């Protein structure tokens, strides 16, 4: 395991998790990485560690450059164990190191996880001279934990961004321009949609704090380092965090005997006939995290379920719970579905869409039994009436 030099005397020393396929319910079909960075200066500094099972990989990469016992500082940007999990192990190998963390939440969180260690708390505006370089600490609370912060090195114009701007993407390469760009931007969008969508206001505050910095490289906590497309990812975060939506539609459904599926197909066609691209998701066949990636930038959302035991389908309930947690406010939404005798599911879906922050723009579309051609024509007309 070798360190990768990303600037003179600055190394990537993280770990690649090729096999990870789930992160808190977020499907990670391309794996991930836990990025840590070693800065060689008068005071040797490690920025972040890795998930605990990968601690030996971290240590081996560091040891390929220096004796780990020479590390003076460990900057902990975020308490979550995929970044901090190897701190106790590293302290066994660099016993003179001090751990730098945010005040008050980083300090509180690290103590709760790992007990008393030699901590140094920092707040907004604090800096640390490590020799020829200076580290500036910028709190980014709720992006996506209360303790989160980023670190900026003005001499190198590098932003060590931890979770911000990252992607769950395992790769043998370390940079944006060494990888397939459509894949990279999709994974960055998916990461924002499934982890940070709820925190748009906090992302805006973070972008404002970073606005005047000269950033030539973003060294992320997950995935690839941005060096050729820094402006593009900053622009996309600006768009995503302000809730900029496109004239696109997402149709999500489950079905029992295909009646609700017939409605979903008609709704998808109705949008497309009005020139609005629409994507059709059978929730049984698609990962929730992929569906939310499309919802991030889509103006319209239609969710359908038949009724089972006076309720919506459990798969749709799960989807709506996941959606509500990410609070995609401002979407123009409606509920639809078929039923045999009760039909309670459609009203329940509508209530959950409201609770998620969606604007209901079409009365519940309820269909008894199997829709006829005339029924589907009426549904198409109703959907097209809301398209603007």
C-alpha atoms as one frame of an Amber mdcrd trajectory, in Angstrom:
protein
   0.000   0.000   0.000   1.693   3.170  -1.214   0.853   6.813  -0.551  -0.036
   8.952  -3.599   1.586  12.388  -3.803  -1.069  14.953  -4.828   1.163  18.007
  -4.313   4.781  18.345  -3.258   4.946  16.745   0.218   1.164  16.227   0.396
  -0.073  12.663   0.077  -3.314  10.749  -0.200  -3.042   7.955   2.367  -6.653
   6.746   2.524  -8.322   3.417   1.842 -10.493   2.075  -0.987 -13.619   0.091
  -0.123 -14.254  -1.803  -3.338 -16.962  -4.028  -1.841 -19.238  -1.559  -0.047
 -22.755  -1.726  -1.490 -24.798   0.108   1.141 -24.297   3.201   3.270 -27.162
   3.792   5.741 -29.681   2.532   3.175 -28.040   4.413   0.292 -27.049   1.868
  -2.370 -23.386   2.320  -3.285 -23.071   0.142  -6.368 -19.586   1.490  -7.180
 -18.069   1.154  -3.715 -16.382   4.060  -1.971 -13.172   5.322  -0.443 -12.196
   6.851   2.886  -9.769   9.614   2.074  -7.050  10.805   4.415  -4.203  13.201
   3.615  -0.700  13.519   5.007   1.122  16.863   4.919   4.909  16.831   5.447
   6.044  20.113   6.993   7.754  21.217  10.174   4.720  19.809  11.938   3.582
  16.653  10.182  -0.189  16.635   9.875  -2.701  13.911   9.038  -6.084  15.173
   7.856  -8.739  12.593   8.764  -8.385   8.857   9.206 -10.441   5.980   7.780
 -13.140   3.522   8.748 -11.805   1.246  11.476 -11.570  -1.998   9.396  -9.188
  -0.172   7.016  -6.806   1.124   9.694  -3.906  -1.100   8.632  -4.197   0.169
   5.062  -3.988   3.759   6.335  -0.968   2.977   8.487   0.841   1.172   5.685
   0.370   4.089   3.280   1.652   6.561   5.874   4.607   4.316   6.626   5.538
   4.307   2.935   6.387   8.010   3.379   7.365   8.585   7.030   7.517   6.928
  10.406   3.938   7.376  11.737   5.371   8.210  15.173   6.507  11.552  13.715
   2.936  12.798  13.159   2.288  15.943  15.206  -1.372  16.635  14.434  -4.431
  14.663  13.360  -7.223  16.878  12.046 -10.614  15.256  12.599 -13.031  17.002
  10.244 -16.045  14.926  11.209 -16.824  12.499  14.041 -18.702   9.920  11.951
 -16.748   6.635  12.189 -16.088   6.281   8.459 -13.692   9.210   8.945 -12.689
   8.988  12.608 -12.813   5.249  13.243  -9.047   4.725  13.051  -8.160   7.540
  15.497  -7.595   5.273  18.541  -5.428   2.938  16.457  -3.414   5.830  15.026
  -2.841   7.283  18.489  -1.109   4.023  19.394   1.332   4.631  16.517   1.754
   8.402  16.832   1.625   8.898  20.613   2.769  12.529  20.493   0.035  13.675
  18.141  -2.652  16.170  19.097  -6.158  15.759  17.663  -7.711  18.905  16.205
 -11.493  19.021  16.158 -14.309  21.549  15.987 -15.794  23.289  19.021 -18.034
  22.377  20.668 -19.547  19.457  18.760 -16.436  17.781  17.399 -14.855  17.721
  20.844 -18.044  16.401  22.420 -18.505  13.755  19.731 -14.943  12.429  19.760
 -14.983  12.157  23.545 -18.263  10.250  23.375 -16.817   7.824  20.813 -13.212
   7.430  21.929 -12.858   8.858  25.423 -10.183  11.247  26.639  -7.404  11.883
  24.138  -5.145  14.934  23.581  -7.693  17.163  21.829  -7.362  20.738  20.594
 -10.671  22.456  19.852 -10.900  25.015  17.053 -13.607  27.413  15.922 -14.342
  29.634  12.941 -11.353  31.829  12.057  -8.782  29.733  13.899  -5.572  28.881
  12.044  -2.637  26.590  12.677   0.875  27.136  11.384   2.577  23.852  10.557
   5.736  25.412   9.101   5.705  26.627   5.527   1.963  26.077   5.426  -1.037
  27.343   7.335  -4.274  25.508   7.959  -7.509  27.486   8.244 -10.500  25.838
   9.897 -13.991  26.601   8.595 -17.021  25.119  10.382 -19.704  23.654   8.102
 -22.314  22.604  10.692 -24.966  20.155   9.482 -23.075  19.415   6.306 -23.954
  16.869   7.355 -23.351  16.557  11.145 -23.201  19.360  13.735 -19.431  18.896
  14.130 -18.488  19.043  10.430 -15.702  21.375   9.302 -13.391  21.824   6.325
  -9.730  22.781   6.279  -8.131  25.183   3.801  -4.424  25.517   3.050  -3.881
  28.926   1.373  -0.280  28.244   0.376  -1.409  25.220  -1.654  -4.941  26.493
  -2.473  -6.272  23.089  -1.402  -9.597  22.634   0.345  -9.777  19.469   2.442
 -13.544  19.170   2.295 -14.423  15.930   4.084 -18.022  14.989   3.141 -18.719
  18.069   1.018 -18.256  17.559  -2.746 -17.621  13.834  -2.298 -18.895  10.723
  -4.033 -19.274   7.097  -3.050 -16.998   5.794  -5.794 -14.128   3.327  -5.595
 -11.404   3.880  -8.173  -7.799   3.001  -8.753  -7.293   6.626  -9.816  -7.370
   9.605  -7.492  -8.448  12.541  -9.663 -11.578  13.719 -11.441  -9.816  13.969
 -14.814  -8.581  10.364 -14.602 -12.120   8.985 -14.504 -15.252   8.899 -16.627
 -16.778  12.343 -16.053 -20.485  11.464 -16.565 -20.099   8.706 -13.978 -18.275
  11.023 -11.601 -20.867  13.788 -11.834 -23.708  11.270 -11.453 -22.130   9.897
  -8.283 -21.570  13.433  -6.948 -25.241  14.210  -7.623 -26.334  10.952  -6.022
 -24.204  11.722  -2.965 -25.718  15.187  -2.586 -29.269  13.917  -3.151 -29.067
  11.119  -0.592 -26.917  12.709   2.101 -27.050  16.482   1.802 -30.387  17.375
   0.138 -31.966  18.006   3.530 -29.250  20.557   4.349 -29.558  22.976   1.440
 -29.566  26.030   3.709 -26.426  24.818   5.474 -24.789  24.058   2.121 -25.515
  27.616   1.061 -23.862  28.922   4.219 -20.814  26.738   3.544 -20.556  27.922
  -0.065 -20.744  31.516   1.139 -17.904  30.875   3.605 -15.804  29.392   0.797
 -16.677  32.015  -1.813 -13.593  34.196  -1.472 -11.078  31.362  -1.233  -8.760
  30.578  -4.121  -9.393  26.840  -4.557  -7.412  24.897  -7.135  -8.044  21.459
  -5.614 -10.799  19.923  -3.481  -9.494  16.932  -1.553 -12.698  15.140  -0.591
 -13.425  12.666   2.183 -14.977  10.134  -0.216 -14.324   9.353  -3.854 -12.126
  11.386  -6.165 -10.151  14.599  -5.772 -11.350  17.554  -7.858  -8.515  19.337
  -9.659  -9.745  19.975 -13.219 -13.444  20.518 -12.525 -13.440  22.541  -9.310
 -15.599  25.333 -10.751 -18.112  22.844 -12.110 -18.681  21.021  -8.815 -18.960
  24.323  -6.937 -21.542  25.502  -9.483 -23.528  22.278  -9.191 -23.587  22.528
  -5.389 -24.898  26.071  -5.777 -27.710  24.813  -8.021 -28.551  21.778  -5.897
 -28.521  23.668  -2.606 -30.795  26.435  -3.892 -33.315  23.889  -5.158 -33.021
  24.743  -8.830 -35.405  22.393 -10.642 -35.709  21.291 -14.254 -38.863  20.567
 -16.251 -38.594  16.848 -15.620 -40.918  14.320 -14.004 -40.369  11.238 -11.865
 -43.086   8.567 -11.684 -42.692   6.073  -8.820 -45.072   3.171  -8.209 -45.663
  -0.355  -7.027 -48.379  -2.596  -8.417 -50.170  -5.834  -7.576 -52.075  -6.857
 -10.730 -50.684  -4.177 -13.093 -53.554  -1.684 -12.837 -51.436   0.869 -10.982
 -48.637   0.126 -13.438 -50.985   0.933 -16.335 -51.711   4.277 -14.675 -47.994
   4.909 -14.156 -47.279   4.273 -17.833 -50.080   6.617 -18.884 -48.780   9.341
 -16.537 -45.246   8.954 -17.895 -46.521   9.231 -21.478 -48.660  12.248 -20.560
 -45.627  14.177 -19.352 -43.566  13.142 -22.364 -46.285  14.234 -24.784 -46.065
  17.710 -23.244 -42.307  17.788 -23.846 -41.397  17.041 -20.234 -38.886  14.194
 -19.882 -40.274  11.621 -17.460 -38.613   8.665 -15.787 -40.634   5.584 -14.803
 -39.557   3.755 -11.610 -41.018   0.481 -10.389 -39.934   0.797  -6.765 -39.414
  -2.990  -6.503 -36.784  -2.893  -9.224 -34.891   0.316  -8.444 -32.757   1.492
  -5.536 -34.300   4.327  -3.523 -31.013   6.226  -3.733 -31.139   6.181  -7.546
 -34.738   7.427  -7.533 -33.823  10.288  -5.171 -30.931  11.250  -7.442 -33.421
  11.972 -10.212 -35.882  13.694  -7.870 -33.136  16.133  -6.779 -33.486  18.207
  -9.949 -37.005  17.272 -11.138 -40.000  19.599 -10.833 -42.755  16.942 -10.945
 -43.268  13.825  -8.824 -46.076  11.265  -9.136 -46.307   8.406  -6.638 -48.700
   5.484  -7.005 -49.784   2.527  -4.931 -52.637   0.037  -4.905 -54.389  -0.576
  -1.580 -53.489  -3.595   0.549 -55.039  -4.151   3.981 -56.333  -0.565   3.970
 -52.786   0.711   3.496 -50.339   1.602   0.752 -47.839  -1.014  -0.387 -44.948
  -1.416   2.089 -42.451  -0.652  -0.661 -44.102   2.721  -1.309 -44.290   3.426
   2.422 -40.549   2.783   2.606 -39.902   5.079  -0.356 -42.003   7.875   1.158
 -40.265   7.518   4.526 -36.900   7.855   2.764 -38.197  10.814   0.734 -39.605
  12.592   3.784 -36.278  12.339   5.578 -34.592  14.272   2.754 -37.384  16.906
   2.563 -37.387  17.693  -1.184 -39.435  20.882  -0.869 -41.032  22.570  -3.862
 -41.814  19.553  -6.020 -45.205  19.573  -7.755 -46.659  16.243  -6.808 -49.714
  14.035  -6.835 -50.807  10.572  -5.745 -52.434   7.872  -7.851 -53.380   4.241
  -7.597 -55.887   1.476  -8.180 -58.047  -0.371  -5.689 -60.604  -3.134  -5.418
 -63.003  -1.794  -2.789 -61.381   0.563  -0.246 -58.799   2.728  -2.002 -57.306
   4.232   1.159 -53.740   4.065  -0.149 -54.016   7.047  -2.499 -54.998   9.449
   0.274 -52.228   8.095   2.495 -49.663   8.647  -0.260 -50.885  12.211  -0.731
 -50.533  12.966   2.978 -46.963  11.666   2.989 -46.104  13.783  -0.061 -47.411
  16.841   1.779 -45.371  15.904   4.846 -42.251  15.691   2.658 -42.761  19.311
   1.586 -44.282  18.696  -1.833 -46.976  20.907  -3.340 -50.034  18.861  -4.348
 -51.040  20.080  -7.811 -53.511  17.403  -8.867 -56.424  15.782  -7.043 -55.849
  12.147  -6.063 -56.115   9.933  -9.135 -58.076   6.869  -7.966 -58.976   3.964
 -10.221 -61.341   1.153  -9.298 -60.201  -2.217 -10.578 -58.734  -2.183 -14.120
 -58.542   1.143 -16.022 -60.261   1.245 -19.385 -58.882   3.098 -22.402 -61.262
   5.939 -21.561 -60.050   6.013 -17.958 -56.449   6.303 -19.124 -57.353   9.087
 -21.532 -58.966  11.042 -18.672 -55.849  10.458 -16.547 -53.616  11.672 -19.373
 -55.689  14.850 -19.780 -55.602  15.536 -16.037 -51.816  15.197 -15.906 -51.250
  17.321 -18.976 -53.408  20.075 -17.471 -50.813  20.662 -14.722 -47.847  20.817
 -17.117 -46.526  24.328 -17.627
